[in-house]
Amino acid sequence: MVDSDIYDILRSVKTIALVGASNKEDRPSYKVMKFLLEQGYDVIPVNPGMSGQTLLGQPCYASLKDIPVAVDMVDVFRQSDVALEIAQEAIEINAKVLWLQIGVINEDAKNLAEDAGLRVVMDRCPKKEIEAHGLPW
């Protein structure tokens, strides 16, 4: 994926479901969620262990299917071996983008999502991409 595609994705999405959200401030998922909220995105934390709680002021859900609003992008902070299941859920909720974080690499998940019409970013971080491109725009 080229930088212009990343730029286009980050400009076009508004609502991001962050799968694997953590309430531990030293965790990358917490830092990225906080950063994305500061950039003006609507970020919805997804973590079954935190369902019903709030994280950074946002209600947390157990799964993508539980989110009551439309989701543009699914940002995955989970192990690569569960990315295929998350890709299937992203397809089922009609997300437009599947974003697999740095270190989350799963070609089957990528292919499944792309075949269903989702744009896929793999092994990259939206926070780092925004910082590298001098965003926000």
DSSP file (Angstrom, degrees, kcal/mol; ACC not computed):
  #  RESIDUE AA STRUCTURE BP1 BP2  ACC     N-H-->O    O-->H-N    N-H-->O    O-->H-N    TCO  KAPPA ALPHA  PHI   PSI    X-CA   Y-CA   Z-CA
    1    1 A M              0   0    0      0, 0.0     2,-0.1     0, 0.0   120,-0.0   0.000 360.0 360.0 360.0 132.6    0.0    0.0    0.0
    2    2 A V    >>  -     0   0    0      1,-0.1     4,-1.7     4,-0.0     3,-0.8  -0.468 360.0-107.4 -89.2 162.1    1.4    3.4   -1.0
    3    3 A D  H 3> S+     0   0    0      1,-0.3     4,-2.8     2,-0.2     5,-0.2   0.824 117.5  59.2 -58.8 -34.1    1.4    6.5    1.2
    4    4 A S  H 3> S+     0   0    0      1,-0.2     4,-2.2     2,-0.2    -1,-0.3   0.863 105.2  50.0 -65.9 -32.8   -1.4    8.1   -0.9
    5    5 A D  H <> S+     0   0    0     -3,-0.8     4,-2.4     2,-0.2    -1,-0.2   0.915 111.3  48.2 -67.7 -42.8   -3.7    5.2   -0.1
    6    6 A I  H  X S+     0   0    0     -4,-1.7     4,-2.8     2,-0.2     5,-0.2   0.935 112.0  49.8 -61.2 -46.7   -2.9    5.5    3.6
    7    7 A Y  H  X S+     0   0    0     -4,-2.8     4,-1.8     1,-0.2    -1,-0.2   0.917 110.6  49.9 -57.8 -46.0   -3.5    9.3    3.5
    8    8 A D  H  X S+     0   0    0     -4,-2.2     4,-1.8     2,-0.2    -1,-0.2   0.905 111.6  48.5 -62.5 -42.5   -6.8    8.7    1.7
    9    9 A I  H  X S+     0   0    0     -4,-2.4     4,-2.0     1,-0.2    -2,-0.2   0.950 111.9  48.0 -61.8 -49.8   -8.0    6.1    4.3
   10   10 A L  H  < S+     0   0    0     -4,-2.8    -1,-0.2     1,-0.2    -2,-0.2   0.770 114.2  47.4 -67.3 -25.3   -7.0    8.3    7.2
   11   11 A R  H  < S+     0   0    0     -4,-1.8    -1,-0.2    -5,-0.2    -2,-0.2   0.793 114.8  45.9 -80.4 -29.8   -8.9   11.3    5.6
   12   12 A S  H  < S+     0   0    0     -4,-1.8     2,-0.2    -3,-0.2    -2,-0.2   0.739  94.9  82.1 -91.4 -22.9  -12.0    9.4    4.8
   13   13 A V     <  +     0   0    0     -4,-2.0     3,-0.1     1,-0.1    58,-0.0  -0.549  38.7 165.5 -86.0 150.1  -12.7    7.4    8.0
   14   14 A K        +     0   0    0      1,-0.3    28,-2.8    -2,-0.2     2,-0.5   0.624  64.8  51.6-123.8 -45.5  -14.5    9.0   10.9
   15   15 A T  E     -a   42   0A   0     26,-0.2    58,-2.0    28,-0.1    57,-1.7  -0.883  64.6-174.5-107.3 123.4  -15.5    6.1   13.2
   16   16 A I  E     -ab  43  73A   0     26,-3.4    28,-3.2    -2,-0.5     2,-0.6  -0.964  16.0-152.2-120.9 125.3  -12.8    3.6   14.2
   17   17 A A  E     -ab  44  74A   0     56,-2.9    58,-3.0    -2,-0.5     2,-0.8  -0.872  14.4-154.0 -92.2 122.7  -13.4    0.4   16.3
   18   18 A L  E >   -ab  45  75A   0     26,-2.7    28,-2.6    -2,-0.6     3,-0.9  -0.843   7.9-158.1-104.2 101.8  -10.2   -0.4   18.1
   19   19 A V  E 3  S+ab  46  76A   0     56,-2.4    58,-3.1    -2,-0.8    28,-0.2  -0.668  77.2  27.5 -85.2 124.7  -10.1   -4.2   18.8
   20   20 A G  T 3  S+     0   0    0     26,-2.8    -1,-0.2    -2,-0.5    27,-0.2   0.673  82.7 176.5  96.8  23.3   -7.8   -5.1   21.6
   21   21 A A    <   -     0   0    0     25,-1.3     2,-0.3    -3,-0.9    -1,-0.2  -0.264  10.7-158.9 -60.3 146.7   -8.2   -1.9   23.5
   22   22 A S        -     0   0    0      2,-0.1    -1,-0.0     5,-0.1     5,-0.0  -0.967  24.9-148.9-130.7 146.3   -6.4   -1.7   26.9
   23   23 A N  S    S+     0   0    0     -2,-0.3     2,-0.7    32,-0.0    33,-0.1   0.342  71.6 106.4 -91.9   6.1   -7.0    0.5   29.9
   24   24 A K    >   -     0   0    0      1,-0.1     3,-2.1     2,-0.0     6,-0.4  -0.782  66.2-147.7 -88.6 117.8   -3.2    0.3   30.7
   25   25 A E  T 3  S+     0   0    0     -2,-0.7    -1,-0.1     1,-0.3     6,-0.1   0.690  93.8  57.6 -62.4 -20.6   -1.7    3.7   29.8
   26   26 A D  T 3  S+     0   0    0      4,-0.1    -1,-0.3     5,-0.0    -3,-0.0   0.500  85.2 101.0 -88.3  -2.7    1.7    2.1   28.8
   27   27 A R  S <> S-     0   0    0     -3,-2.1     4,-2.1     1,-0.1     3,-0.5  -0.594  77.1-128.6 -83.8 142.1    0.1   -0.2   26.2
   28   28 A P  H  > S+     0   0    0      0, 0.0     4,-2.9     0, 0.0     5,-0.3   0.874 108.2  57.4 -55.6 -38.7    0.3    0.8   22.5
   29   29 A S  H  > S+     0   0    0      1,-0.2     4,-2.3     2,-0.2     5,-0.2   0.891 107.6  47.5 -63.0 -37.4   -3.4    0.3   22.0
   30   30 A Y  H  > S+     0   0    0     -3,-0.5     4,-2.6    -6,-0.4    -1,-0.2   0.938 113.5  47.5 -65.2 -47.4   -4.2    2.9   24.8
   31   31 A K  H  X S+     0   0    0     -4,-2.1     4,-2.3     1,-0.2    -2,-0.2   0.903 114.1  46.6 -62.7 -42.1   -1.7    5.4   23.4
   32   32 A V  H  X S+     0   0    0     -4,-2.9     4,-2.9     2,-0.2     5,-0.2   0.919 112.1  50.3 -67.9 -42.9   -3.0    5.0   19.8
   33   33 A M  H  X S+     0   0    0     -4,-2.3     4,-2.4    -5,-0.3    -2,-0.2   0.942 111.9  47.7 -59.9 -46.5   -6.6    5.3   21.0
   34   34 A K  H  X S+     0   0    0     -4,-2.6     4,-2.1     1,-0.2    -1,-0.2   0.921 113.3  48.4 -59.5 -45.5   -5.9    8.5   22.9
   35   35 A F  H  X S+     0   0    0     -4,-2.3     4,-1.4     2,-0.2    -2,-0.2   0.928 111.1  49.3 -61.6 -47.3   -4.0   10.0   20.0
   36   36 A L  H  <>S+     0   0    0     -4,-2.9     5,-2.1     1,-0.2     4,-0.3   0.885 110.0  51.4 -64.1 -38.2   -6.8    9.2   17.5
   37   37 A L  H ><5S+     0   0    0     -4,-2.4     3,-1.6    -5,-0.2    -1,-0.2   0.918 108.0  52.8 -61.3 -42.3   -9.4   10.7   19.8
   38   38 A E  H 3<5S+     0   0    0     -4,-2.1    -1,-0.2     1,-0.3    -2,-0.2   0.773 104.0  57.2 -64.1 -26.2   -7.2   13.8   20.0
   39   39 A Q  T 3<5S-     0   0    0     -4,-1.4    -1,-0.3    -3,-0.2    -2,-0.2   0.509 125.4-101.8 -82.9  -4.9   -7.1   14.0   16.2
   40   40 A G  T < 5S+     0   0    0     -3,-1.6    -3,-0.2    -4,-0.3     2,-0.1   0.472  75.3 137.8 100.3   2.5  -11.0   14.1   16.1
   41   41 A Y      < -     0   0    0     -5,-2.1     2,-0.7     1,-0.0    -1,-0.3  -0.481  58.0-121.4 -75.5 152.1  -11.8   10.5   15.2
   42   42 A D  E     -a   15   0A   0    -28,-2.8   -26,-3.4    -2,-0.1     2,-0.5  -0.878  36.2-167.6 -88.7 116.2  -14.6    8.7   17.0
   43   43 A V  E     -a   16   0A   0     -2,-0.7   -26,-0.2   -28,-0.2   -28,-0.1  -0.934  10.6-165.1-116.1 125.9  -12.9    5.7   18.5
   44   44 A I  E     -a   17   0A   0    -28,-3.2   -26,-2.7    -2,-0.5     2,-0.2  -0.931  16.8-138.5-111.6 113.8  -14.8    2.8   20.0
   45   45 A P  E     -a   18   0A   0      0, 0.0    16,-2.3     0, 0.0     2,-0.5  -0.496  14.3-162.8 -74.2 139.1  -12.8    0.4   22.2
   46   46 A V  E     +ac  19  61A   0    -28,-2.6   -26,-2.8    14,-0.2   -25,-1.3  -0.976  31.1 132.8-125.4 117.2  -13.5   -3.3   21.8
   47   47 A N    >   -     0   0    0     14,-2.5     3,-1.9    -2,-0.5     4,-0.4  -0.789  44.7-146.7-163.1 114.7  -12.4   -5.7   24.5
   48   48 A P  G >  S+     0   0    0      0, 0.0     3,-0.9     0, 0.0    14,-0.1   0.835 100.7  56.6 -56.7 -33.9  -14.6   -8.5   26.0
   49   49 A G  G 3  S+     0   0    0      1,-0.2    13,-0.1    13,-0.1    -3,-0.0   0.626 112.1  41.8 -72.7 -13.0  -13.1   -8.1   29.4
   50   50 A M  G X  S+     0   0    0     -3,-1.9     3,-2.4    11,-0.2    10,-0.3   0.279  79.5 141.7-115.8   7.9  -14.0   -4.4   29.5
   51   51 A S  T <  S+     0   0    0     -3,-0.9    10,-0.2    -4,-0.4     3,-0.1  -0.254  72.5  20.4 -55.5 133.5  -17.5   -4.6   28.0
   52   52 A G  T 3  S+     0   0    0      8,-2.0    -1,-0.3     1,-0.4     2,-0.1   0.256 107.5  97.8  89.3 -11.8  -19.8   -2.1   29.8
   53   53 A Q  S <  S-     0   0    0     -3,-2.4     7,-2.8     7,-0.1    -1,-0.4  -0.413  72.1-118.2 -94.8 176.5  -17.0    0.0   31.1
   54   54 A T  E     -F   59   0B   0      5,-0.2     2,-0.4    -2,-0.1    -3,-0.0  -0.911  17.8-164.5-117.1 151.0  -15.6    3.2   29.6
   55   55 A L  E >  S-F   58   0B   0      3,-2.7     3,-2.1    -2,-0.4   -32,-0.0  -0.987  80.1 -13.7-133.8 121.2  -12.1    3.8   28.2
   56   56 A L  T 3  S-     0   0    0     -2,-0.4    -1,-0.1     1,-0.3   -33,-0.0   0.861 131.3 -54.0  52.3  37.2  -11.0    7.4   27.7
   57   57 A G  T 3  S+     0   0    0      1,-0.2    -1,-0.3     0, 0.0    -3,-0.0   0.457 116.2 115.3  81.5   1.3  -14.6    8.4   28.0
   58   58 A Q  E <  S-F   55   0B   0     -3,-2.1    -3,-2.7     1,-0.0    -1,-0.2  -0.862  71.3-112.5-108.2 137.0  -15.8    6.0   25.3
   59   59 A P  E     -F   54   0B   0      0, 0.0     2,-0.4     0, 0.0    -5,-0.2  -0.430  32.6-136.2 -66.0 138.7  -18.1    3.0   26.0
   60   60 A C        -     0   0    0     -7,-2.8    -8,-2.0   -10,-0.3     2,-0.3  -0.767  16.3-157.6-100.5 141.9  -16.4   -0.3   25.5
   61   61 A Y  B     -c   46   0A   0    -16,-2.3   -14,-2.5    -2,-0.4   -11,-0.2  -0.843  21.5-133.2-119.7 154.8  -18.0   -3.3   23.7
   62   62 A A  S    S+     0   0    0     -2,-0.3     2,-0.3   -16,-0.2   -13,-0.1   0.827  86.6   0.2 -75.1 -33.5  -17.3   -7.0   23.8
   63   63 A S  S >  S-     0   0    0    -16,-0.1     3,-1.0   -15,-0.1     4,-0.4  -0.947  74.3-102.2-150.0 167.6  -17.3   -7.5   20.0
   64   64 A L  G >  S+     0   0    0     -2,-0.3     3,-1.4     1,-0.2    -1,-0.1   0.871 118.2  60.8 -60.1 -37.3  -17.6   -5.6   16.7
   65   65 A K  G 3  S+     0   0    0      1,-0.3    -1,-0.2     3,-0.0    25,-0.0   0.718  97.3  59.9 -65.4 -20.8  -21.2   -6.9   16.4
   66   66 A D  G <  S+     0   0    0     -3,-1.0    -1,-0.3     2,-0.0    -2,-0.2   0.629  76.6 107.3 -82.4 -13.6  -22.2   -5.2   19.6
   67   67 A I    <   -     0   0    0     -3,-1.4     4,-0.1    -4,-0.4   -50,-0.0  -0.515  59.9-153.8 -71.2 124.6  -21.3   -1.7   18.4
   68   68 A P        +     0   0    0      0, 0.0     2,-0.3     0, 0.0    -1,-0.1   0.421  69.8  60.8 -84.4   2.9  -24.6    0.2   17.8
   69   69 A V  S    S-     0   0    0      1,-0.0     2,-0.1     0, 0.0    -2,-0.0  -0.827  95.7 -85.5-124.4 164.7  -23.2    2.6   15.2
   70   70 A A        -     0   0    0     -2,-0.3     2,-0.5     1,-0.0    24,-0.1  -0.449  40.6-148.4 -68.6 140.4  -21.6    2.2   11.7
   71   71 A V        -     0   0    0     22,-0.5    25,-0.3     1,-0.1   -55,-0.2  -0.947  15.5-172.5-114.8 127.8  -17.9    1.6   11.8
   72   72 A D  S    S+     0   0    0    -57,-1.7    24,-2.1    -2,-0.5    25,-1.8   0.889  73.6  20.8 -82.1 -43.1  -15.6    2.9    9.0
   73   73 A M  E     -bd  16  97A   0    -58,-2.0   -56,-2.9    23,-0.2     2,-0.6  -0.980  59.1-151.3-135.0 139.1  -12.4    1.3   10.1
   74   74 A V  E     -bd  17  98A   0     23,-2.5    25,-3.4    -2,-0.4     2,-0.6  -0.953  15.5-162.8-108.7 116.4  -11.4   -1.7   12.3
   75   75 A D  E     -bd  18  99A   0    -58,-3.0   -56,-2.4    -2,-0.6     2,-0.6  -0.895  12.4-148.2-103.5 119.9   -8.0   -1.2   13.9
   76   76 A V  E     +bd  19 100A   0     23,-3.1    25,-1.9    -2,-0.6     2,-0.2  -0.811  29.1 168.7-106.7 115.3   -6.6   -4.5   15.2
   77   77 A F        +     0   0    0    -58,-3.1     2,-0.3    -2,-0.6   -48,-0.1  -0.556  52.1 101.4-111.4  60.5   -4.4   -4.8   18.3
   78   78 A R  S    S-     0   0    0     -2,-0.2    23,-0.1     1,-0.1     5,-0.1  -0.841  81.5 -71.7-135.2 172.0   -4.6   -8.6   18.6
   79   79 A Q    >   -     0   0    0     -2,-0.3     3,-1.7     1,-0.1     4,-0.4  -0.313  44.4-115.5 -66.7 151.0   -2.4  -11.5   17.7
   80   80 A S  G >  S+     0   0    0     23,-0.3     3,-1.3     1,-0.3     4,-0.4   0.807 110.2  66.6 -56.4 -33.0   -2.0  -12.4   14.1
   81   81 A D  G 3  S+     0   0    0      1,-0.3    -1,-0.3     2,-0.1     4,-0.2   0.665 103.8  44.2 -70.4 -14.8   -3.7  -15.8   14.5
   82   82 A V  G <> S+     0   0    0     -3,-1.7     4,-1.9     1,-0.1    -1,-0.3   0.399  86.6  93.3-104.5   1.8   -7.1  -14.1   15.4
   83   83 A A  H <> S+     0   0    0     -3,-1.3     4,-2.6    -4,-0.4     5,-0.2   0.833  80.1  57.8 -64.0 -32.5   -7.0  -11.5   12.6
   84   84 A L  H  > S+     0   0    0     -4,-0.4     4,-2.1     2,-0.2    -1,-0.2   0.926 107.1  47.3 -64.9 -43.7   -8.9  -13.8   10.2
   85   85 A E  H  > S+     0   0    0      1,-0.2     4,-1.9     2,-0.2    -1,-0.2   0.899 113.3  48.6 -62.6 -41.1  -11.8  -14.0   12.7
   86   86 A I  H  X S+     0   0    0     -4,-1.9     4,-2.6     2,-0.2    -2,-0.2   0.884 107.9  54.8 -68.0 -37.8  -11.7  -10.2   13.2
   87   87 A A  H  X S+     0   0    0     -4,-2.6     4,-2.1     2,-0.2    -2,-0.2   0.911 107.2  50.9 -60.4 -41.6  -11.6   -9.7    9.4
   88   88 A Q  H  X S+     0   0    0     -4,-2.1     4,-2.2     1,-0.2    -2,-0.2   0.914 111.0  47.7 -61.9 -42.6  -14.8  -11.8    9.1
   89   89 A E  H  X S+     0   0    0     -4,-1.9     4,-1.9     2,-0.2    -2,-0.2   0.890 108.7  54.6 -65.2 -39.1  -16.5   -9.7   11.8
   90   90 A A  H  <>S+     0   0    0     -4,-2.6     5,-2.5     1,-0.2    -1,-0.2   0.889 109.4  48.0 -61.2 -38.8  -15.4   -6.5   10.0
   91   91 A I  H ><5S+     0   0    0     -4,-2.1     3,-1.5     1,-0.2    -1,-0.2   0.924 109.0  53.9 -64.9 -44.9  -17.0   -7.7    6.8
   92   92 A E  H 3<5S+     0   0    0     -4,-2.2    -2,-0.2     1,-0.3    -1,-0.2   0.807 109.9  46.4 -63.3 -31.1  -20.2   -8.6    8.7
   93   93 A I  T 3<5S-     0   0    0     -4,-1.9   -22,-0.5    -5,-0.1    -1,-0.3   0.370 114.6-116.9 -93.2   6.5  -20.5   -5.1   10.2
   94   94 A N  T < 5 +     0   0    0     -3,-1.5    -3,-0.2    -4,-0.2    -2,-0.1   0.837  49.0 173.6  64.3  36.1  -19.8   -3.5    6.8
   95   95 A A      < -     0   0    0     -5,-2.5   -23,-0.2    -6,-0.2   -22,-0.2  -0.341  28.0-147.2 -65.6 157.2  -16.6   -1.8    7.8
   96   96 A K  S    S+     0   0    0    -24,-2.1    23,-2.6   -25,-0.3     2,-0.4   0.704  76.4  36.1 -97.8 -25.0  -14.8   -0.1    4.9
   97   97 A V  E     -de  73 119A   0    -25,-1.8   -23,-2.5    21,-0.2     2,-0.5  -0.990  56.0-160.6-136.3 137.4  -11.2   -0.6    6.2
   98   98 A L  E     -de  74 120A   0     21,-2.8    23,-2.3    -2,-0.4     2,-0.6  -0.982  16.8-170.3-113.0 118.6   -9.4   -3.3    8.1
   99   99 A W  E     -de  75 121A   0    -25,-3.4   -23,-3.1    -2,-0.5     2,-0.6  -0.941   5.6-162.7-114.9 115.0   -6.2   -2.0    9.6
  100  100 A L  E     -de  76 122A   0     21,-3.6    24,-1.6    -2,-0.6    23,-0.9  -0.869  23.1-128.3 -99.5 121.4   -3.8   -4.6   11.1
  101  101 A Q    >   -     0   0    0    -25,-1.9     3,-2.6    -2,-0.6    22,-0.7   0.049  43.3 -61.1 -63.8 171.4   -1.3   -2.9   13.5
  102  102 A I  T 3  S+     0   0    0     21,-0.3    -1,-0.2     1,-0.3     3,-0.1  -0.325 128.9  17.6 -54.7 127.5    2.5   -3.3   13.5
  103  103 A G  T 3  S+     0   0    0      1,-0.2     2,-1.0    -3,-0.1   -23,-0.3   0.270  95.1 113.0  89.8 -10.5    3.3   -6.9   14.0
  104  104 A V    <   +     0   0    0     -3,-2.6    19,-0.8   -28,-0.1     2,-0.5  -0.815  40.8 163.6 -96.6 100.8   -0.2   -8.1   13.1
  105  105 A I        +     0   0    0     -2,-1.0     2,-0.3    17,-0.1   -22,-0.1  -0.971   8.1 150.0-126.1 119.2    0.4  -10.0    9.8
  106  106 A N     >  -     0   0    0     -2,-0.5     4,-2.3     1,-0.1     5,-0.1  -0.796  22.5-169.8-151.9 102.5   -2.2  -12.4    8.4
  107  107 A E  H  > S+     0   0    0     -2,-0.3     4,-2.9     1,-0.2     5,-0.2   0.840  90.0  56.1 -64.2 -34.6   -2.4  -12.9    4.6
  108  108 A D  H  > S+     0   0    0      2,-0.2     4,-2.6     1,-0.2    -1,-0.2   0.918 109.1  46.8 -64.5 -41.9   -5.6  -14.9    4.9
  109  109 A A  H  > S+     0   0    0      2,-0.2     4,-2.5     1,-0.2     5,-0.2   0.920 113.4  49.5 -63.7 -43.7   -7.3  -12.0    6.8
  110  110 A K  H  X S+     0   0    0     -4,-2.3     4,-2.7     1,-0.2     5,-0.2   0.940 113.5  45.1 -59.9 -49.1   -6.0   -9.5    4.2
  111  111 A N  H  X S+     0   0    0     -4,-2.9     4,-2.7     2,-0.2    -2,-0.2   0.905 112.7  50.6 -64.8 -42.4   -7.2  -11.6    1.3
  112  112 A L  H  X S+     0   0    0     -4,-2.6     4,-1.2    -5,-0.2    -1,-0.2   0.941 114.0  44.4 -60.2 -48.5  -10.6  -12.3    2.8
  113  113 A A  H  <>S+     0   0    0     -4,-2.5     5,-2.6     1,-0.2     3,-0.4   0.924 114.4  48.2 -64.5 -45.2  -11.2   -8.6    3.6
  114  114 A E  H ><5S+     0   0    0     -4,-2.7     3,-1.7     1,-0.2    -1,-0.2   0.908 108.6  54.3 -62.8 -40.7  -10.0   -7.4    0.2
  115  115 A D  H 3<5S+     0   0    0     -4,-2.7    -1,-0.2     1,-0.3    -2,-0.2   0.796 106.9  52.6 -62.6 -27.0  -12.2  -10.0   -1.6
  116  116 A A  T 3<5S-     0   0    0     -4,-1.2    -1,-0.3    -3,-0.4    -2,-0.2   0.412 127.5-100.3 -88.7   1.4  -15.1   -8.5    0.4
  117  117 A G  T < 5S+     0   0    0     -3,-1.7    -3,-0.2     1,-0.3     2,-0.2   0.492  77.0 136.2  97.1   3.8  -14.3   -5.0   -0.8
  118  118 A L      < -     0   0    0     -5,-2.6     2,-0.4    -6,-0.2    -1,-0.3  -0.557  55.4-123.3 -82.0 149.3  -12.5   -3.7    2.3
  119  119 A R  E     -e   97   0A   0    -23,-2.6   -21,-2.8    -2,-0.2     2,-0.4  -0.738  32.5-153.3 -84.5 141.6   -9.3   -1.7    2.0
  120  120 A V  E     -e   98   0A   0     -2,-0.4     2,-0.4   -23,-0.2   -21,-0.2  -0.969  19.9-175.6-127.8 132.8   -6.6   -3.3    4.1
  121  121 A V  E     -e   99   0A   0    -23,-2.3   -21,-3.6    -2,-0.4     2,-0.4  -0.990  16.5-169.4-119.7 132.1   -3.5   -1.9    5.7
  122  122 A M  E     +e  100   0A   0     -2,-0.4   -21,-0.2   -23,-0.2   -17,-0.1  -0.977  58.9   4.5-131.0 137.4   -1.2   -4.5    7.4
  123  123 A D  S    S+     0   0    0    -23,-0.9     2,-0.3   -19,-0.8   -21,-0.3   0.845 101.7 104.0  65.3  37.8    1.8   -4.1    9.7
  124  124 A R        -     0   0    0    -24,-1.6    -1,-0.2    -3,-0.2   -20,-0.1  -0.937  62.6-131.3-141.5 165.0    1.4   -0.3   10.1
  125  125 A C     >  -     0   0    0     -2,-0.3     4,-2.3   -24,-0.2     5,-0.2  -0.975   5.9-148.0-123.0 127.1    0.2    2.1   12.7
  126  126 A P  H  > S+     0   0    0      0, 0.0     4,-2.7     0, 0.0     5,-0.2   0.869 100.9  55.4 -61.9 -35.1   -2.3    5.0   12.0
  127  127 A K  H  > S+     0   0    0      1,-0.2     4,-2.5     2,-0.2     5,-0.2   0.946 110.8  44.0 -61.1 -47.6   -0.7    7.1   14.8
  128  128 A K  H  > S+     0   0    0      1,-0.2     4,-2.4     2,-0.2    -1,-0.2   0.874 113.4  51.8 -65.8 -36.6    2.8    6.7   13.2
  129  129 A E  H  X S+     0   0    0     -4,-2.3     4,-1.6     2,-0.2     6,-0.2   0.918 111.0  47.1 -66.1 -42.8    1.3    7.4    9.7
  130  130 A I  H  <>S+     0   0    0     -4,-2.7     5,-2.3     1,-0.2     4,-0.3   0.931 114.6  46.8 -64.9 -45.1   -0.4   10.6   10.9
  131  131 A E  H ><5S+     0   0    0     -4,-2.5     3,-1.0    -5,-0.2    -2,-0.2   0.893 111.7  51.1 -63.3 -39.7    2.7   11.8   12.6
  132  132 A A  H 3<5S+     0   0    0     -4,-2.4    -1,-0.2     1,-0.2    -2,-0.2   0.801 111.1  47.6 -68.8 -29.6    5.0   10.9    9.6
  133  133 A H  T 3<5S-     0   0    0     -4,-1.6    -1,-0.2    -3,-0.2    -2,-0.2   0.322 113.0-113.2 -97.6   8.1    2.7   12.8    7.2
  134  134 A G  T < 5 -     0   0    0     -3,-1.0    -3,-0.2    -4,-0.3    -2,-0.1   0.777  61.6-172.7  69.4  24.8    2.4   16.0    9.3
  135  135 A L      < +     0   0    0     -5,-2.3     2,-0.2    -6,-0.2    -1,-0.2  -0.432  55.1  91.3 -81.0 162.1   -1.3   15.4    9.9
  136  136 A P              0   0    0      0, 0.0  -125,-0.0     0, 0.0   -97,-0.0   0.325 360.0 360.0 -78.0 163.9   -3.9   16.4   10.9
  137  137 A W              0   0    0     -2,-0.2    -2,-0.1  -126,-0.0  -126,-0.0   0.381 360.0 360.0-103.8 360.0   -5.0   18.0    7.7
